[in-house]
Amino acid sequence: MIELCRKFGSIAFFLVATILVADQVHGQTLASAGTKKVLTELEVDSLVRAFDALPLAEAERILELEAENTTSSKSQLQSLRILAHVQLHKGKTVEALQRAEEILQGAERLKQPSEKGPALFLMGSIYNQENLKEKALDAFLKAAPWSEKYGDPYESFANYYQAAYIQYHGENYEASVDLLNRALRIYQTQPQDFKTKGRRFDVMNSWNTLGLAYMKLGNFASAFIALRASRKMAEEDRNEFWEGLTIGNLGLLYFKTGQYDSALLMTTIDKRISLRYREWHNAANAIFVIGNTYEALGKRQEARHAFDTVGVLIRAHQFIMPQYYSKVAGFYAEAGDHKTAYAFIKKFQAERDSLLARQNSKERAYLQAAYDFDKKLANHSLVVKENQLKDEQIKNQSYLMATIGLGLGMALVLISFLYRRNRFRKKVNKDLEDKVKTRTRKLLEANRELDTFLYRSSHDLRRPITTIIGLNNIGQYLVKEDIAREILHKVNTTAQAMDQMLLKLTTAHDLNSHVVELSIIRLNELISEVIKKFETDLQEQQIAVSVTVEDVRFVSDEKLLRIIVMNLIDNAIHFTSPEHLNGIDIRVYDGHGTVNLEIRDRGVGIAQPFRNEIFKPFFRGSDRSKGNGLGLYLVKKALDRLGGKITFESEIGKGTSFSISIPNV
């Protein structure tokens, strides 16, 4: 029966592969590949694509059976490698990584060094997919020498290519250039191994990335050679989109080297192709280079038309491009329209800050994903170990039932054996728990280092901003021209906003370590002091403030309460609506065990899609916002320290009401 199952597994493996891959292995059926026992890398790639088309459970069943029944150790490892690739493509990265480690150990045990390179490359691909870039880079670089010694040329090329791509996106351009040149030398030595569509695309992308890296390093001559090679391959493969992409990169290179006529020709072609493929951001970048080129040629009208076209694309397709607003601000400033120029500068700052916030959010997400992946890997290892221990326990129980008749002595031996097994299981659990704790500690240390860096940077940046504010005050007395005084006023406003943002960043840091100190709070006095700090803003925007405070004996932390009140009033001022008679209503009343604070404004309101986001750091829900997205984040953080709660109600165009409840100690 067992022999029959084995035969059936092999037949099923080759039957499925023959049906799915018969037209992909250059005229060879997989059955004929199977008779050779050892597959070429092209056949392995074709098998991966074939089994990707099957449900994962079915692919796992067939491939595991084939790996178990094959008599060739290399074929066994190749079957496991195909399975790992299929698991990776279907999102089972933990299982795929464990398969890769199993292949690496098997290559050592079975003396199959040619499988070490593919196993390490597989591990690099898994780490890369999980955004563990350092681990991925280490795996690819370790795989490269094994692949050069035992693998085919494309296998060696792929390791250097993937490592170079990681280095390029990490802005390590010199290292990226070195690795890409190694990869392309392999291709130039044996181009006959790169005839498939996917492999030629990787070569074309390598030339393009090499050209961009040389451009970043200022080596324009080498950048031209690389980008022209990429364009040539795109033309040969009739890949119009990639041809347009490389032509656009050449246009940028011509612009950087002052060859403006060639730059206009190339970027115009890139623009046309990008619009045809509805790649709006690519098209906008090409048109932006066209505008810069016309500007360099002194053709201001044509340049302005190009930049206006970029603006139309941005508004129509809703993507971020800060440099556009900076460029348009320059045009308005030259025309003497300083008010409009300042508005575009503010838009530039807002878009740039939004990009930075997205980047920081993405980096935090990558860090969290790496932690989650390690935790998932540890948990999966624990489950595997527990299953192994369960299997051992079942076997031990069977042995125990079979040997009861041998007497008490043998029973004691078995009990001792089970005890040692139990101790081993506890040791395994403890080791895995320690690993998770270590990962958690490292993550916390990284967060603390980032927090400290942010705190010190905020302090250091406040000193030059304070100096700017002081110099600006002196300038206000010395300068008499109206335009100059208006510019100085804008500089002062901007510097004050930066100072407030940095102050809030240091406040966020202080809240992490703040020890609650209780005292009797005179709410009427505290609210009056806070309102007085905003007296200038309230007068300029003609905002009336109404305060109603019940006589409540309130015991809490004054510093935290001041942060809460100040940032809520600041938020209400920022979101005032110029279309309405503005006002802020503040009410404090006893909530029987709590003190309740309501702050109601008649501002722009909060749109429904943003209501779950407003307490997150750096979130700005309206383009009218003059704030930095930290106020409500600080309010929530201070309330958490006090054990308080916050809710809000809002209506677009009518205003927002925040309600706070704080325990009265």
HUPE-V881503 format. One record per run of one state. SS is the DSSP state (H for helix, E for strand, L for the rest). FROM is the first residue (numbers start at 1). TO is the last residue. Records with the same first field share a line. If there is no record, write none. Layout:
# HUPE-V881503
SS->FROM-TO / FROM-TO
This chain:
# HUPE-V881503
L->1-1 / 22-29 / 36-40 / 53-55 / 70-72 / 90-92 / 110-113 / 130-132 / 151-152 / 170-172 / 190-190 / 194-196 / 218-219 / 237-239 / 257-259 / 277-279 / 297-299 / 318-321 / 335-337 / 403-403 / 407-407 / 479-481 / 514-518 / 522-522 / 534-534 / 541-543 / 550-553 / 557-557 / 575-575 / 577-582 / 591-593 / 602-602 / 604-607 / 611-630 / 643-644 / 652-654 / 664-665
H->2-21 / 30-35 / 41-52 / 56-69 / 73-89 / 93-109 / 114-129 / 133-150 / 153-169 / 173-189 / 191-193 / 197-217 / 220-236 / 240-256 / 260-276 / 280-296 / 300-317 / 322-334 / 338-402 / 404-406 / 408-478 / 482-513 / 523-533 / 535-540 / 558-574 / 608-610 / 631-642
E->519-521 / 544-549 / 554-556 / 576-576 / 583-590 / 594-601 / 603-603 / 645-651 / 655-663
